[in-house]
Amino acid sequence: MFDIIVATDLDNGIGKNGSIPWKFKKDMNFFKETTTASRSGALPVVIMGRKTWKSLPHKYLKDRANIVISTIPIDLEDTLHTINVHNFIDALQIANLICLGENIFVIGGGMVYKEAMEHPELRHIHKTIIRERFGCDTFFPEIDEEKFRRSSAFLTEENYTELDFKTYKRWEN
């Protein structure tokens, strides 16, 4: 089982020109707290595509095992706890070995989210909606309400912008 964690704008945008077009401390704190919490004591795992790996400062990815999906060789810069795989299925298999099926999070980008949304082992979607538009060119897939229902939500504000934190739980049989 695994979860998705994502922040989107009002248009479901997640990126623009290869980077995240916003910076909100409350969202980054939520990301860190969610993806580093370990119920079993095992090292949490984050799975991402190559572009996401390149767009994030690696200081935000410490204290987790990082699995980067890329069909082309990438320089992992001797980063501790980072593995390169060629596809999403391999990423999940390795993640399950590392953390015994707990604390696995898919963190982007668009193509990886799309594949994760279609996978039967997806358990929760942690989605922060930033209540602004950023003219993004990369998007998060729509959440299928036949499969997922909102299980929790809270609203906060930072720099005059509302941040709507929602968690969706798989409920279909």
Secondary structure in CASP SS format (residue, H / E / C, confidence):
PFRMAT SS
TARGET T0000
AUTHOR 0000-0000-0000
METHOD secondary structure of the structure
MODEL  1
M C 1.00
F E 1.00
D E 1.00
I E 1.00
I E 1.00
V E 1.00
A E 1.00
T E 1.00
D C 1.00
L C 1.00
D C 1.00
N C 1.00
G E 1.00
I E 1.00
G E 1.00
K E 1.00
N C 1.00
G C 1.00
S E 1.00
I C 1.00
P C 1.00
W C 1.00
K C 1.00
F C 1.00
K H 1.00
K H 1.00
D H 1.00
M H 1.00
N H 1.00
F H 1.00
F H 1.00
K H 1.00
E H 1.00
T H 1.00
T H 1.00
T H 1.00
A C 1.00
S C 1.00
R C 1.00
S C 1.00
G C 1.00
A C 1.00
L C 1.00
P C 1.00
V E 1.00
V E 1.00
I E 1.00
M E 1.00
G E 1.00
R H 1.00
K H 1.00
T H 1.00
W H 1.00
K H 1.00
S H 1.00
L C 1.00
P C 1.00
H H 1.00
K H 1.00
Y H 1.00
L H 1.00
K C 1.00
D C 1.00
R C 1.00
A E 1.00
N E 1.00
I E 1.00
V E 1.00
I E 1.00
S C 1.00
T C 1.00
I C 1.00
P C 1.00
I C 1.00
D C 1.00
L C 1.00
E C 1.00
D C 1.00
T C 1.00
L C 1.00
H C 1.00
T E 1.00
I E 1.00
N E 1.00
V E 1.00
H C 1.00
N C 1.00
F H 1.00
I H 1.00
D H 1.00
A H 1.00
L H 1.00
Q H 1.00
I H 1.00
A H 1.00
N H 1.00
L H 1.00
I H 1.00
C H 1.00
L C 1.00
G C 1.00
E C 1.00
N C 1.00
I E 1.00
F E 1.00
V E 1.00
I E 1.00
G E 1.00
G C 1.00
G H 1.00
M H 1.00
V H 1.00
Y H 1.00
K H 1.00
E H 1.00
A H 1.00
M H 1.00
E C 1.00
H C 1.00
P C 1.00
E C 1.00
L E 1.00
R E 1.00
H E 1.00
I E 1.00
H E 1.00
K E 1.00
T E 1.00
I E 1.00
I E 1.00
R C 1.00
E C 1.00
R C 1.00
F C 1.00
G C 1.00
C C 1.00
D C 1.00
T E 1.00
F E 1.00
F C 1.00
P C 1.00
E C 1.00
I C 1.00
D C 1.00
E C 1.00
E C 1.00
K C 1.00
F E 1.00
R E 1.00
R E 1.00
S E 1.00
S E 1.00
A E 1.00
F E 1.00
L E 1.00
T E 1.00
E E 1.00
E E 1.00
N C 1.00
Y C 1.00
T E 1.00
E E 1.00
L E 1.00
D E 1.00
F E 1.00
K E 1.00
T E 1.00
Y E 1.00
K E 1.00
R E 1.00
W C 1.00
E C 1.00
N C 1.00
END
